[in-house]
Amino acid sequence: MKKNILLLLIIVLIIGFFYGVSVGHYQIFPFEILSDFNQMMKNESISSNSRPQIYQDLSQVNNLIQINSEEDIENKKIRLNDYIWISEDPPFNKVPIDYSIDIKDNLFSDIESLLQIDSFIVEMDYGMNSISYLFLPKISNDKLIIYHQGHSSSSLRGPDSHSFEQDKRIIQSFLDKNYSVLIFSMPGHGMNNEPVLDVPKLGKITLNSHNHFRLIETETFHPIKFFIEPVIITLNQIEKDYNFESINMIGLSGGGWSTVIISALDDRIQKSYSIAGTFPIWMRSDSSNFGDYEQTIPEFYQIANYEELYIMSSYGDGRELILFYNEYDPCCFPGYLYEQFPFKNIIIEKLKILDKGKFDVIIDLNQNKHIVSDFTLNKIFSSLESN
């Protein structure tokens, strides 16, 4: 009898072990319940024991902002352009090297509201490229959404595929509401290439990390342009061949950073929505919030710090910037940290002086994933439909 019970326990343990491995690997029931419980325990630990090591006096943040007029904004744009492109003019007259109309992509053939997909290829220095898709709805409201993916975007079906399928839910949400969607991946992600460079005295390396860009930065070349040129150049083509009433931009994570920077430089973008994309530098003591190469270039942010970039992205007739933070984001820029150092009103007060533009910060409460949630999407839709 005892042997039978012992044998039964061993069998149960073995089955339990292999089922547990399957739960973790294949994310089957009850993976989501366990994951949520684990995150809840982490959230409680964060809330009670968080020591952010932030020493900036919030009441003094206004002193970091050197924008008091439209002229100040224009001067900062000029200086940023000079830093990015050095001796070149900003690429507002360039167009993509390749532009294809009505391409076929079976990954999106089941979206009933989709009319066609057009594609664009932008080529940059060192052979870096950027491939984007423009999704056009069957019934159009003549409004364009630029959606920029983050660092975590990846091809789901191997290297010959692309990362846009990862955000099919978001693309379809906008198409169903009659918006056109222009989607980008970050440099070196998705279908974008990863050039192999022979760096003097260092050897050959594949540019498959943004931190590699430091290796090719010189007095005459600043790789931050890789993040900015694709959107500006593609918009040049779109302005020539399409008739959109408004252009708006959304981005998650690194794409949220791209949204802030590009909309600060290009006022063709009317409304901007950055999700888990940036904090001011003084809020980045935690390494998870410090960011990659492009987020912390001292020379760039000494021209315009994040607070000033928020103002530049917001400023203008009908222009608006909303920063969204997931309260317990497991990646970076969590909303609970913003709530300890809420800088929103500082930006709003500056915009009141300038008398043009809107700014807001919205926390997706209890959200513990690094995503664009349905809550955030609904807030964006409401903002887009408002005057």
C-alpha positions as CSV (number, residue, x, y, z in Angstrom):
1,M,0.0,0.0,0.0
2,K,2.8,2.5,1.0
3,K,4.7,1.6,-2.2
4,N,1.6,2.3,-4.3
5,I,1.1,5.7,-2.6
6,L,4.8,6.5,-3.0
7,L,4.7,5.5,-6.7
8,L,1.6,7.6,-7.2
9,L,3.3,10.7,-5.6
10,I,6.3,10.2,-7.8
11,I,4.1,10.0,-10.9
12,V,2.2,13.2,-9.8
13,L,5.4,15.0,-9.2
14,I,6.8,14.1,-12.6
15,I,3.6,15.1,-14.4
16,G,3.5,18.3,-12.3
17,F,7.1,19.1,-13.2
18,F,6.7,18.6,-17.0
19,Y,3.3,20.5,-17.0
20,G,5.1,23.4,-15.1
21,V,7.8,23.5,-17.7
22,S,5.1,23.5,-20.4
23,V,3.3,26.3,-18.7
24,G,6.4,28.4,-18.7
25,H,7.5,27.5,-22.2
26,Y,4.2,27.5,-24.1
27,Q,2.4,30.0,-21.8
28,I,-0.6,27.8,-21.4
29,F,-3.1,27.9,-18.4
30,P,-2.5,29.0,-15.7
31,F,0.5,31.1,-17.1
32,E,-1.3,34.4,-17.3
33,I,-2.8,34.0,-13.8
34,L,0.7,33.2,-12.3
35,S,2.3,36.0,-14.3
36,D,-0.2,38.6,-13.1
37,F,0.2,37.4,-9.5
38,N,4.0,37.6,-9.8
39,Q,3.7,41.1,-11.2
40,M,1.3,42.1,-8.5
41,M,3.8,41.1,-5.8
42,K,6.5,43.0,-7.6
43,N,4.2,46.0,-7.8
44,E,3.6,45.9,-4.1
45,S,7.3,45.6,-3.4
46,I,8.0,48.6,-5.7
47,S,5.3,50.7,-4.1
48,S,6.5,50.1,-0.6
49,N,10.3,49.9,-1.0
50,S,11.1,52.1,-4.0
51,R,14.0,54.4,-3.5
52,P,14.3,56.2,-6.9
53,Q,17.5,58.1,-6.0
54,I,16.2,61.3,-7.6
55,Y,17.6,64.4,-6.2
56,Q,16.2,67.1,-8.4
57,D,14.0,69.6,-6.6
58,L,10.8,69.6,-8.6
59,S,10.2,73.3,-7.8
60,Q,13.5,74.1,-9.6
61,V,12.7,72.2,-12.8
62,N,11.4,75.4,-14.4
63,N,14.9,76.8,-14.2
64,L,16.1,74.1,-16.5
65,I,13.8,75.4,-19.3
66,Q,15.2,78.1,-21.5
67,I,12.1,78.7,-23.7
68,N,10.1,81.8,-23.2
69,S,9.1,82.7,-26.8
70,E,8.5,81.3,-30.2
71,E,11.9,82.7,-31.2
72,D,13.5,80.5,-28.5
73,I,11.8,77.5,-30.0
74,E,13.0,78.3,-33.6
75,N,16.5,78.9,-32.3
76,K,16.6,75.5,-30.6
77,K,15.3,73.9,-33.8
78,I,18.1,75.5,-35.8
79,R,20.7,74.4,-33.3
80,L,19.4,70.8,-33.1
81,N,19.3,70.6,-36.9
82,D,22.9,71.9,-37.0
83,Y,23.9,69.2,-34.5
84,I,22.1,66.4,-36.3
85,W,23.1,67.2,-39.9
86,I,26.2,69.4,-39.2
87,S,27.2,70.8,-42.6
88,E,24.2,69.4,-44.4
89,D,20.7,70.9,-44.7
90,P,17.9,69.0,-43.0
91,P,16.4,66.4,-45.4
92,F,13.1,68.2,-46.0
93,N,13.6,68.0,-49.8
94,K,14.7,64.4,-50.0
95,V,12.4,61.5,-50.9
96,P,12.7,57.7,-50.5
97,I,14.9,55.8,-53.0
98,D,12.0,53.3,-53.5
99,Y,8.3,53.8,-53.4
100,S,5.8,51.0,-54.3
101,I,2.0,51.2,-54.6
102,D,-0.4,48.5,-53.6
103,I,2.0,45.8,-52.6
104,K,0.8,42.4,-51.5
105,D,1.3,41.2,-47.9
106,N,-0.7,38.2,-46.9
107,L,-0.2,38.9,-43.2
108,F,-2.8,41.7,-43.5
109,S,-5.1,40.3,-46.1
110,D,-7.8,39.4,-43.5
111,I,-8.3,43.1,-42.4
112,E,-11.6,43.9,-44.0
113,S,-11.2,47.7,-43.7
114,L,-7.8,47.6,-45.5
115,L,-7.8,49.0,-49.1
116,Q,-4.1,48.7,-50.0
117,I,-0.5,48.9,-48.7
118,D,2.1,51.2,-50.1
119,S,5.8,50.8,-49.1
120,F,8.7,53.2,-48.9
121,I,12.5,52.6,-48.5
122,V,14.8,55.4,-47.2
123,E,18.5,54.9,-47.6
124,M,20.9,56.7,-45.3
125,D,24.7,56.9,-44.5
126,Y,26.7,53.8,-44.0
127,G,24.1,51.9,-46.0
128,M,21.5,52.0,-43.2
129,N,18.0,51.8,-44.5
130,S,14.4,52.1,-43.3
131,I,11.4,50.3,-44.7
132,S,7.9,51.6,-43.9
133,Y,4.4,50.6,-44.8
134,L,1.4,52.9,-45.5
135,F,-1.9,51.2,-44.8
136,L,-4.8,52.9,-46.5
137,P,-8.4,52.2,-45.4
138,K,-11.3,51.5,-47.8
139,I,-13.1,54.5,-46.3
140,S,-10.8,57.3,-45.5
141,N,-11.2,60.3,-43.1
142,D,-8.1,61.8,-44.7
143,K,-6.1,61.7,-41.5
144,L,-2.7,60.0,-41.2
145,I,-1.4,58.2,-38.1
146,I,2.4,57.5,-38.0
147,Y,3.0,54.6,-35.7
148,H,6.6,54.0,-34.6
149,Q,7.6,50.7,-33.0
150,G,10.0,50.3,-30.1
151,H,13.2,48.4,-29.4
152,S,11.3,45.2,-28.7
153,S,9.8,44.9,-32.2
154,S,10.9,41.8,-34.0
155,S,10.0,39.7,-37.0
156,L,7.6,36.9,-35.8
157,R,8.2,34.6,-38.8
158,G,11.9,34.8,-39.3
159,P,14.4,37.2,-40.9
160,D,12.5,37.3,-44.2
161,S,9.4,38.6,-42.5
162,H,8.9,41.9,-40.7
163,S,7.9,43.3,-37.3
164,F,4.7,45.1,-38.4
165,E,2.6,42.0,-37.8
166,Q,3.4,42.5,-34.1
167,D,1.2,45.6,-34.1
168,K,-1.6,44.3,-36.3
169,R,-4.1,45.0,-33.5
170,I,-3.1,48.7,-33.5
171,I,-3.0,49.0,-37.3
172,Q,-6.5,47.5,-37.6
173,S,-7.9,49.6,-34.8
174,F,-7.0,52.8,-36.8
175,L,-8.1,51.4,-40.2
176,D,-11.5,50.4,-38.7
177,K,-11.9,54.0,-37.7
178,N,-11.0,55.2,-41.2
179,Y,-7.4,56.4,-40.4
180,S,-4.5,55.7,-42.6
181,V,-1.4,54.2,-40.8
182,L,2.2,54.7,-41.7
183,I,4.4,52.3,-39.6
184,F,8.1,52.4,-38.9
185,S,10.6,50.1,-37.1
186,M,13.6,51.5,-35.3
187,P,17.0,51.4,-37.0
188,G,18.2,47.8,-37.4
189,H,14.9,46.3,-36.4
190,G,12.2,44.6,-38.4
191,M,12.9,44.6,-42.1
192,N,15.5,47.4,-41.7
193,N,19.1,46.2,-42.4
194,E,22.1,45.8,-40.1
195,P,25.1,46.9,-42.1
196,V,28.5,45.4,-41.3
197,L,31.1,48.1,-40.9
198,D,34.9,48.0,-40.8
199,V,35.6,50.5,-38.0
200,P,39.2,51.9,-38.2
201,K,41.5,50.2,-35.6
202,L,38.5,48.3,-34.1
203,G,37.6,45.8,-36.8
204,K,34.4,44.7,-38.4
205,I,31.1,44.9,-36.5
206,T,27.4,44.5,-37.3
207,L,25.3,47.6,-36.4
208,N,22.7,45.5,-34.6
209,S,22.6,47.6,-31.4
210,H,21.9,51.3,-31.0
211,N,24.8,51.5,-28.6
212,H,27.1,50.4,-31.5
213,F,26.4,53.9,-33.1
214,R,28.9,55.4,-30.6
215,L,31.6,53.6,-32.6
216,I,30.9,55.7,-35.7
217,E,30.2,59.0,-34.1
218,T,32.7,61.7,-35.1
219,E,33.0,65.4,-35.3
220,T,31.5,65.3,-38.8
221,F,28.9,62.6,-38.3
222,H,26.2,62.1,-35.7
223,P,24.2,58.8,-35.9
224,I,21.1,60.2,-34.2
225,K,20.1,61.1,-37.8
226,F,19.3,57.4,-38.4
227,F,16.3,57.8,-36.0
228,I,15.0,61.0,-37.5
229,E,15.5,60.9,-41.3
230,P,13.2,58.0,-42.2
231,V,10.0,59.7,-40.9
232,I,10.9,63.2,-42.4
233,I,11.9,61.8,-45.8
234,T,8.9,59.5,-46.1
235,L,6.6,62.4,-45.1
236,N,8.1,64.4,-48.0
237,Q,6.9,61.8,-50.4
238,I,3.5,61.5,-48.8
239,E,3.0,65.2,-48.9
240,K,3.6,65.1,-52.7
241,D,1.4,62.2,-53.5
242,Y,-1.4,62.0,-50.9
243,N,-3.9,64.5,-49.6
244,F,-4.1,64.1,-45.8
245,E,-5.8,66.8,-43.7
246,S,-3.7,66.1,-40.7
247,I,-0.6,64.1,-39.7
248,N,-0.3,62.6,-36.1
249,M,2.2,60.4,-34.5
250,I,2.2,57.6,-31.9
251,G,5.1,55.5,-30.6
252,L,5.8,52.9,-27.9
253,S,9.1,52.8,-26.0
254,G,11.9,53.8,-28.4
255,G,9.1,54.7,-30.8
256,G,7.7,57.0,-28.1
257,W,11.1,58.6,-27.8
258,S,11.2,59.0,-31.7
259,T,7.7,60.6,-31.5
260,V,8.9,63.3,-29.1
261,I,12.1,64.1,-31.0
262,I,10.6,64.1,-34.5
263,S,7.5,66.1,-33.6
264,A,9.8,68.7,-31.9
265,L,11.6,69.2,-35.1
266,D,8.9,68.7,-37.7
267,D,5.7,70.8,-37.1
268,R,3.9,69.0,-39.9
269,I,3.0,66.5,-37.1
270,Q,0.0,67.9,-35.3
271,K,-0.8,65.6,-32.4
272,S,1.8,63.3,-30.8
273,Y,1.4,60.4,-28.3
274,S,4.4,58.9,-26.6
275,I,3.9,55.7,-24.6
276,A,6.6,54.7,-22.1
277,G,9.1,56.6,-24.2
278,T,10.9,59.2,-22.1
279,F,11.6,60.8,-18.8
280,P,13.7,63.9,-18.2
281,I,17.4,63.1,-17.6
282,W,17.2,63.8,-13.9
283,M,14.6,61.0,-13.5
284,R,16.9,58.4,-14.9
285,S,19.1,57.3,-12.0
286,D,17.7,53.7,-12.4
287,S,19.6,52.0,-15.2
288,S,16.3,50.6,-16.6
289,N,15.2,54.2,-17.3
290,F,18.5,55.6,-18.6
291,G,18.0,54.5,-22.2
292,D,20.1,53.6,-25.1
293,Y,22.6,55.8,-27.0
294,E,20.1,58.0,-28.6
295,Q,18.3,58.9,-25.4
296,T,21.2,60.4,-23.5
297,I,23.6,62.1,-25.9
298,P,24.9,65.0,-23.7
299,E,25.6,67.4,-26.6
300,F,22.1,67.0,-28.0
301,Y,20.2,67.3,-24.8
302,Q,22.2,70.3,-23.7
303,I,20.8,72.1,-26.7
304,A,17.2,71.0,-25.8
305,N,16.5,69.0,-22.7
306,Y,13.5,66.7,-22.5
307,E,11.3,69.4,-20.8
308,E,12.1,71.8,-23.7
309,L,11.5,69.0,-26.3
310,Y,8.0,68.5,-24.7
311,I,7.3,72.2,-25.2
312,M,8.6,72.1,-28.8
313,S,6.4,69.0,-29.6
314,S,3.3,70.7,-28.1
315,Y,3.8,74.2,-29.4
316,G,1.7,75.5,-32.3
317,D,-1.9,76.0,-33.4
318,G,-3.8,72.7,-33.0
319,R,-0.7,70.9,-31.8
320,E,-0.6,68.6,-28.7
321,L,1.7,66.1,-27.0
322,I,0.5,63.5,-24.5
323,L,2.9,61.4,-22.6
324,F,1.4,58.0,-21.5
325,Y,3.0,55.9,-18.8
326,N,2.0,52.4,-17.7
327,E,1.8,52.5,-13.9
328,Y,4.0,49.4,-13.3
329,D,5.8,49.1,-16.7
330,P,8.3,46.2,-16.4
331,C,10.5,47.8,-19.0
332,C,11.0,51.5,-18.2
333,F,9.5,54.8,-17.4
334,P,6.8,53.5,-15.0
335,G,3.9,55.7,-14.1
336,Y,4.3,55.2,-10.4
337,L,7.7,57.0,-10.6
338,Y,6.2,59.9,-12.6
339,E,3.5,60.3,-9.9
340,Q,6.3,60.9,-7.3
341,F,7.8,63.7,-9.5
342,P,4.8,65.1,-11.6
343,F,6.3,67.7,-14.0
344,K,3.1,68.1,-16.1
345,N,2.1,71.5,-14.7
346,I,5.5,73.0,-15.3
347,I,5.2,72.3,-19.0
348,I,1.6,73.5,-19.1
349,E,2.5,76.8,-17.5
350,K,5.2,77.4,-20.1
351,L,2.7,76.7,-22.9
352,K,0.3,79.2,-21.3
353,I,2.9,81.9,-21.7
354,L,3.5,80.9,-25.3
355,D,-0.3,80.8,-25.8
356,K,-0.2,77.9,-28.3
357,G,-0.3,74.2,-27.9
358,K,-1.5,71.5,-25.4
359,F,0.3,69.1,-23.2
360,D,-0.8,66.3,-20.9
361,V,0.4,63.2,-19.0
362,I,-1.8,60.2,-18.5
363,I,-1.2,57.2,-16.3
364,D,-2.6,53.8,-17.3
365,L,-3.4,52.7,-13.8
366,N,-2.5,49.2,-12.7
367,Q,-1.1,48.4,-16.1
368,N,1.9,46.1,-15.6
369,K,2.9,45.4,-19.2
370,H,5.0,47.4,-21.7
371,I,2.2,47.9,-24.2
372,V,-0.2,50.3,-25.9
373,S,-3.3,49.2,-24.0
374,D,-6.9,49.5,-25.1
375,F,-7.2,52.2,-22.4
376,T,-4.4,54.2,-24.1
377,L,-5.8,53.6,-27.6
378,N,-9.2,54.9,-26.5
379,K,-7.6,58.0,-24.9
380,I,-5.8,58.6,-28.2
381,F,-8.9,58.3,-30.2
382,S,-10.7,60.8,-28.0
383,S,-7.8,63.3,-28.4
384,L,-7.7,62.9,-32.1
385,E,-11.4,63.6,-32.4
386,S,-11.3,66.6,-30.2
387,N,-10.5,70.1,-31.4
